[in-house]
Structure formats: structure tokens, C-alpha cells
Amino acid sequence: ISCYTQALQEHTRDRFPMKWAMTQNNLGNAYRNRIRGERAENLEIAISCYTQALQEYTRDRFPIEWAGTQNNLGNAYSVRIRGERAENLELAISCYTQALQERTRDRFPIDWAMTQNNLGAAYRNRIRGERAENLEIAISCYTQALQERTRDRFPIDWATTQKNLGAAYRNRIRGERAENLEIAISCCTNALQVRTRNALPQNHAETAFNLGLAYIDAEQYADAYNIFQSAIDTVEFLRGEIVCGDEIKQKLAEEWNELYRRMVEVCLELEYYDQAVEYIERSKTRNLVELIASQKPFQPLHELDQKIAEELEHIRFAEIQALVDDCTAIVQWYIFDNCFRAFIITRDNQHPIIWKSSQQDLEDLNKWSDEYLETYATDKPRWRYQLAAKLSELAEILHINDILDFIPSSCQALILVPHRYLHLLPLHALPIGEKPTQNLTPLGNGDNSKPLSLQERGLERGSTDQVKSKIGEEGNCLLDKFPGGVRYAPSCQLLKLAKSRNPTPNPSPQARRGTRTGGEESRSLFAIQDPNENLLYTNIEVETIERDFQPTTVIEKRNATKQALFQTPAFESLSQAQVIHFSCHGYFDRNSPVDSAIALADCISPIPADADSSKRCRKLANGDAIDLEKCLTLPDIFNLNLPECRLVTLSACETGLSDPFSTSDEYIGLPSGFLKAGSSSIVSSLWSVDDFATALLMIRFYDNQHSLAIAQALCQAQRWLRNSTQAELIEWAQNHLNIHEEHKQTIQQRLQTWYFPEHKPFRKPEAWAGFCAIGQ
């Protein structure tokens, strides 16, 4: 692309029109195949280049070049993302048909066959017209192409068209279904004779996947399992060959996500239940797993033994079971095309217990999540008002009570492994045991579908105590059922890696207490405190928590700049800390999760004039802008090395969110950065949290760590915050040894101003349920 762009500086249209057109065509080809950047934008640029080239490459003056560019333009329209898909395919068919007016078999047999193959693909995918007839035309095009694309003369092109012909026969409507599938299998098998893993690994995986789909349709599941296994091995080999960055690996994972999903479905058909879980794990968080695996102590990436890497990447079911004790269960969700499943894993059961939803459940879940995320993004007052009722709906859609029936009553702790957008939801706060799951209320018919009054839409925190919406607020929630705590893991593979880093994550009660008495083991703390100087209760939070640690490094307020963070001795303290606590603002970029950040001093300001063109600035909802160069960004966090860290607490807004659009479940967000950097546990938030409620929750959370594990300490603190009355909270603050006297008065004044003694100020899930524990 760089070369073509430079060439166009001299190959201008007015001076060298033919060379200009040729370079535009070549530039279009490069953008059409480009891997980096946004795929949709790359294709638009390619279409623009071809269109410009055709201004000089006219049929009457340059018929051969005109036909070639028409063929290329058809290729771009065939895979175009923007615009209406049906219309794009019609444009592609038109381009190929025009190209064939010059690319005749007698004059240009090779080009003719190429365009026939492309035209067949367009008809195979065509939306308009009769589907059966479109497939017949596609088969005819491929068959004609094979008259010139013979194996002895053009083996690679022959194999490509054989693969395409197999796909057309697999989807064919006319003729006998069994016979069509046999032809499809034969075509793909022929193609694999040339498209071998050694010669053409990418094409081998693609063809093996198509062959596996044909085997599934023919209900030959054992054959499908074997060929999918070959395809997955090839895809993972290709990952190892990629040296140009994680963006490319992520896109490869997105491209091949369906292969893993189909393999899981085949495993379930064959009752290979252990392998189903293993292949789910192989499809999840692969970039993060590789990054963590490659940074074992004193073992740089280029020296990492391939055998060890493969061992880390392919966790076995027995290893997953070994992650839990007799009192802990794992629930892992996986979303399919027509349902979702929950895989329940315990130490005692030889195989996973699998709960399957209906297709209607999946449709309800997709609709629910779309509404939830849209409301959160566009109307937070409404989102807050609806949250309790929406969680009750979600519990019914997920059939959480049915799933809990499969977990032994002896289990005291729970590990949740979500999938895709489920990572964004407070599953630990789902109400349980309130309604029979078989009597589902259709979405949209509950109280939450009623229009909100202006008064309800404008309710401020504190006044919502008067609202009579009790759904999911006073009944038991998931975390109430498991006194040992509910925690999350992006994948079981990451859970294993976190455990291997820190095999004894829960030190003795004496060690947890820091240096309260002279002979006890100490814990070091590094903290960032209110760098933007607009969070009053953040200061109470950090100044209380730090009294439990020794040594401590706290960078306060305007001193907490990015420059100060990365200077000695602050950076050394950060790198050696056992506990890291950020009490500040967080920033999550839904459109580009890799640009998410922790806000440091001086990073927020009025929107600059060049905000739209600036790569470093992002507009905020309140009208300000955040300068990412002055923040601790996700790439910055990935480059940290925190070998001593046992806990990172991100006491800020939206610090636990991850990419909601990722189909490969790569878990791109701030917690993934700290997991990669070395911490075995992360506490982070799923939404914009209240400063006051968060301060009380965090103080109690750290108090609980004197005798409880991290997840257990957090869940107990959440139950406490939810259930405590105003009078009980004031009494707690007054009796707390580490809270300064002036802070006690501030807490008491706030509670007495907003609430009556018998009120429970934080009983609504928006106040207590926003934080979750991730990792070991």
C-alpha cells in the first residue's frame, strides 16, 4: 500500500493516465486483502480505487484491463460489509457478467475460468431471486470453470473451484439430498488432495471446515470430528506463524470462531462431553493465554519451548476439575446459534453436567442484552430504575434456578465463566428461588415495559428508596447461596495460569492483617488517590485502607500524573506491590476497548479543537475530553510487570467491562491487562458506580480480607452494604478503628441527610452489585 501510494505521486492521471489506472487497480487489490485496520473501511477504499481505475480503463480503449478491473470490483462487492448485502451481491454479479463479455473462453480461457468461479460464488450467496435457481446457476458456473481449471494444468485453482462446488452442492435444494451431500463430500475431499496443511495451510483449514459441515449435514459425526480436529490444529499452527501483532491474531480468532463452535456441537452429538469443554476453552481468550504463557519468569518469548506452549494452550478436562475443591463448582456458559448451554463442573462428577436452553431462550437473551446495553449507554436514570427488575428477567431467561439444582448442596463457592456479552453482566446478583422458571413472563410484558414518569426518570440516588419495586432487591441472590464467594474467570485456562502464579492466594489471617502487631507478616500497598480531585469519598476510602498495610506508597490527587507513576521510586513501588488500589475515574471505550484507560491527573479537560482528528483524545458524555496520553491505558498495563501482585482493585467506573462485540471471547479490557501483567486477582466494576457507596464497600472489603479470601471478602461486603440500615452503617463507621474522626463525621452527616435510621440506603443492586472478583 505504501509503495502504490508513493507511485501515485508521480503516476498522476493527467500525466500518465494508463499507469495511474494500473496503480489504482493494484492499490485496490492491496486494500481488498488488507488485514490491519477496519475491514469495512479497507473494502470501501478498494472499491473507490477500482472505480477510479475504470474512469481510464474503459471497454472501448482498454478492454482487457477493463474486464480485469470489473472482476476485481466484483470481488470487492462480494465481500463488502457496508451497504445492503443483497444489493452488493447484485453489483458483484453485474461486474462479473460484464467482465465475461471480454473474458471469453476462446480468447482468455484462464481469466474466463477465474471469473466463472467468482460468478458462481456470487450466485451461491445471492439473496434476491429464487434460492434453488441461484444454486443451480452457481453449480453451472463452477462446472464450466473446471473445464479449464484442470488438476494437471492448474492444481491450486482446480482445488479452489472443487471446494466451492462442494459448498454449492451442500446447500443445493434440487435433487436428492443424500446424493448432493455425497457430491459435496467428494468435492471437498478432492480439494484437500491439493490444499494440504503443509502446502496451503489457510486453504486447508477452510476446506476442512467445509468438509466437516457436509459431514454434519450427512450425520457422519465421527468423520466431522476428525476433519474439524485437523482444521483446528491447522488454525492454531497459523497462529504460531503470525509475528506481526495481536490485532492479526484477534482477527484470525474472530474468523475461525465458528469452527470451534461447530466442533463443540459435534462433541456433544458424539457425547464427548469432556472434549466439548476442552474445545470451548481452546476458543476463548487465546491471545491473553499466549501472552501470559510467554512471560514466565526468566523465559522470554523467543525462548519459550513449543511443547510447553502447546501444553499451556490445551487445558484438559481433568485439569479444569483440579482447579476446584470439593466445596466449589464452576458454571461455564457458551452461546450457540440456536441455544445457549451451561456446563456445570465439580470435583465429584466424572463429566460435566450440561444444561441446554431452548431457541426461544436464546432469542430472549439476545433481546434482553441488546435492551440492557442500549439503555445503559443512552438513558442511565432509566437503567438504574429498571436494574432490579431486569436482573429478575435475566435470571428467568438463564434458568438460573434450574442450573443451581445440578450443583451439590455441599458447594460453598462458585466460579462463573461467562461467554461473550455475559461478561458484562452482574451474574452474581441474579435473584434465585423467587419464581418457578417454567412459568416465564414474556419479555416486554413485565413492569419494566411501562413508560416511566418524568419523576421516575429523574430520581436521584437516595430518593429511589421510596420506589416500591422490590423485584430482586430483598430476595436471595446468587451470592447469598454461596457463602464461600462468587468469582469470575474469563476462561478456565486463565484460572489455571493465575493459580500457577500464586498457588497460595489466601494467606493466613495473620498475614492478611499486615503489621497491626509487631510480629506479623506485612503486605505492601500501592495506591492512586483521587487524581482528578472530584471524588470526595475516595479520600476517605484510601486513607482508611492504607492503615492496614506496610509499607505503603500512595500518590495523591494532582500528584498522580502518568509521568509521576512511571518515575522512580513510584514505579518501583508499583512493580513490587502485593496489593494495588486505584481509586479514581475509569474510562471504557466500547468502540475500541484497547483504548480503555484509568484516568490520572490532568487527563480530563474541555474538548480541544482537534478532538475529532486526534488519536489521543476521546469525547466524554459530560462534554469534556479525556487525553489518553495522560492516562494509564490498556497497552500501558499490558507492558507492566507485577510479579508480587496478589490483588489489583480498580475502584472506579466501568473498569470491569470488556469488548461486547467480540465473537472470539478474547476478553479485551482493563482486567485482562492486569492479569497479563502478573496479578492473580482483580476486583473491578461493571458500570458507573457511586463514590459514597463504593468507599464504604471498599473499606469493608479490605476489613474482610483479614480472615477471608478475596472473592468471599467482596461478596460478604456486598451483602453487608445491601442489608445494612442507616443506623447500622453509622454505628459501624463510628466504631471503625481506621477511619479518621473527621471522616466519621462526614459519613454520618451524609447518611443522616439522605436517609431515615431504618432505611437501607444501598439495598438496590446498582449500589452494591457493580463490583466483581476476577481470577484466583
Residue, then its C-alpha position, 0 to 999 in steps of 0.5 A: i500500500s505504501c509503495y502504490t501510494q508513493a507511485l501515485q505521486e508521480h503516476t498522476r492521471d493527467r500525466f500518465p493516465m494508463k499507469w495511474a489506472m494500473t496503480q489504482n487497480n493494484l492499490g485496490n487489490a492491496y486494500r481488498n486483502r488488507i488485514r490491519g485496520e477496519r475491514a469495512e473501511n479497507l473494502e470501501i477504499a478498494i472499491s473507490c480505487y477500482t472505480q477510479a481505475l475504470q474512469e481510464y480503463t474503459r471497454d472501448r480503449f482498454p478492454i482487457e484491463w477493463a474486464g480485469t478491473q470489473n472482476n476485481l470490483g466484483n470481488a470487492y462487492s462480494v465481500r463488502i460489509r457496508g451497504e445492503r448485502a443483497e444489493n452488493l451481491e447484485l453489483a458483484i454479479s453485474c461486474y462479473t457478467q460484464a467482465l465475461q463479455e471480454r473474458t471469453r473462453d476462446r480468447f482468455p480461457i484462464d481469466w474466463a475460468m477465474t471469473q466463472n468461479n467468482l460468478g458462481a460464488a456470487y450466485r451461491n450467496r445471492i439473496r434476491g431471486e429464487r434460492a434453488e435457481n441461484l444454486e443451480i446457476a452457481i453449480s453451472c458456473y463452477t462446472q464450466a470453470l473446471q473445464e479449464r481449471t484442470r488438476d494437471r494444468f492448474p492444481i491450486d485453482w482446480a482445488t479452489t473451484q472443487k471446494n466451492l462446488g462442494a459448498a454449492y452442492r451442500n446447500r443445493i435444494r434440487g435433487e436428492r439430498a443424500e446424493n448432493l451431500e455425497i457430491a459435496i463430500s467428494c468435492c471437498t475431499n478432492a480439494l484437500q488432495v491439493r490444499t494440504r496443511n503443509a502446502l496451503p495451510q489457510n486453504h486447508a483449514e477452510t476446506a476442512f471446515n467445509l468438509g466437516l459441515a457436509y459431514i454434519d449435514a450427512e450425520q457422519y459425526a465421527d468423520a466431522y470430528n476428525i476433519f474439524q480436529s485437523a482444521i483446528d490444529t491447522v488454525e492454531f499452527l497459523r497462529g504460531e506463524i503470525v509475528c506481526g501483532d495481536e490485532i492479526k491474531q484477534k482477527l484470525a480468532e474472530e474468523w475461525n470462531e465458528l469452527y470451534r463452535r461447530m466442533v463443540e456441537v459435534c462433541l456433544e452429538l458424539e457425547y464427548y462431553d469432556q472434549a466439548v469443554e476442552y474445545i470451548e476453552r481452546s476458543k476463548t481468550r487465546n491471545l491473553v493465554e499466549l501472552i501470559a504463557s510467554q512471560k514466565p519468569f526468566q523465559p522470554l518469548h523467543e525462548l519459550d519451548q513449543k511443547i510447553a506452549e502447546e501444553l499451556e494452550h490445551i487445558r484438559f478436562a481433568e485439569i479444569q476439575a483440579l482447579v476446584d475443591d470439593c466445596t466449589a463448582i464452576v458454571q461455564w456458559y457458551i452461546f450457540d446459534n440456536c441455544f445457549r448451554a451451561f456446563i456445570i463442573t465439580r470435583d465429584n462428577q466424572h463429566p460435566i453436567i450440561w444444561k441446554s436452553s431452548q431457541q426461544d431462550l436464546e432469542d430472549l437473551n439476545k433481546w434482553s442484552d441488546e435492551y440492557l446495553e442500549t439503555y445503559a449507554t443512552d438513558k442511565p436514570r432509566w437503567r438504574y430504575q429498571l436494574a432490579a427488575k431486569l436482573s429478575e428477567l435475566a435470571e428467568i431467561l438463564h434458568i438460573n434456578d434450574i442450573l443451581d439444582f445440578i450443583p451439590s448442596s455441599c458447594q460453598a463457592l462458585i466460579l462463573v465463566p461467562h461467554r461473550y456479552l455475559h461478561l458484562l453482566p452482574l451474574h452474581a446478583l441474579p435473584i434465585g428461588e423467587k419464581p418457578t422458571q417454567n412459568l416465564t413472563p414474556l419479555g416486554n410484558g413485565d413492569n419494566s415495559k411501562p413508560l416511566s414518569l418524568q419523576e421516575r426518570g429523574l430520581e436521584r440516588g437516595s430518593t429511589d428508596q421510596v420506589k416500591s419495586k422490590i423485584g430482586e432487591e430483598g430476595n436471595c441472590l446468587l451470592d447469598k447461596f454461596p457463602g464461600g464467594v462468587r468469582y469470575a474467570p474469563s476462561c478456565q485456562l486463565l484460572k489455571l495460569a493465575k493459580s500457577r502464579n500464586p498457588t497460595p492466594n489466601p494467606s493466613p489471617q495473620a498475614r492478611r492483617g499486615t503489621r497491626t502487631g509487631g510480629e506479623e507478616s506485612r503486605s505492601l500497598f500501592a495506591i492512586q488517590d483521587p487524581n482528578e480531585n472530584l471524588l470526595y469519598t475516595n479520600i476517605e476510602v484510601e486513607t482508611i485502607e492504607r492503615d492496614f498495610q506496610p509499607t505503603t506508597v500512595i500518590e495523591k490527587r494532582n500528584a498522580t500524573k502518568q509521568a509521576l507513576f512511571q518515575t522512580p521510586a513510584f514505579e518501583s513501588l508499583s512493580q513490587a506491590q502485593v496489593i494495588h488500589f486505584s481509586c479514581h475515574g475509569y474510562f471504557d471505550r466500547n468502540s475500541p476497548v484497547d483504548s480503555a484507560i484509568a484516568l490520572a491527573d490532568c487527563i480530563s479537560p474541555i474538548p480541544a479543537d482537534a478532538d475529532s482528528s486526534k488519536r489521543c483524545r476521546k469525547l466524554a458524555n459530560g462534554d469534556a475530553i479525556d487525553l489518553e496520553k495522560c492516562l494509564t491505558l490498556p497497552d500501558i498495563f499490558n507492558l507492566n510487570l507485577p510479579e508480587c501482585r496478589l490483588v489489583t482493585l480498580s475502584a472506579c467506573e466501568t473498569g470491569l467491562s470488556d469488548p461486547f462485540s467480540t465473537s472470539d471471547e478474547y476478553i479485551g479490557l482493563p482486567s485482562g491487562f492486569l492479569k497479563a501483567g502478573s496479578s492473580s486477582i482483580v476486583s473491578s466494576l461493571w458500570s458507573v458506580d457511586d463514590f459514597a457507596t463504593a468507599l464504604l464497600m471498599i473499606r469493608f472489603y479490605d476489613n474482610q480480607h483479614s480472615l477471608a479470601i478475596a472473592q468471599a471478602l467482596c461478596q460478604a461486603q456486598r451483602w453487608l452494604r445491601n442489608s445494612t440500615q442507616a443506623e447500622l452503617i453509622e454505628w459501624a463507621q463510628n466504631h471503625l478503628n481506621i477511619h479518621e474522626e473527621h471522616k466519621q463525621t462526614i459519613q454520618q452527616r451524609l447518611q443522616t441527610w439522605y436517609f431515615p435510621e431504618h432505611k437501607p440506603f444501598r439495598k438496590p443492586e446498582a449500589w452494591a452489585g457493580f463490583c466483581a472478583i476476577g481470577q484466583 
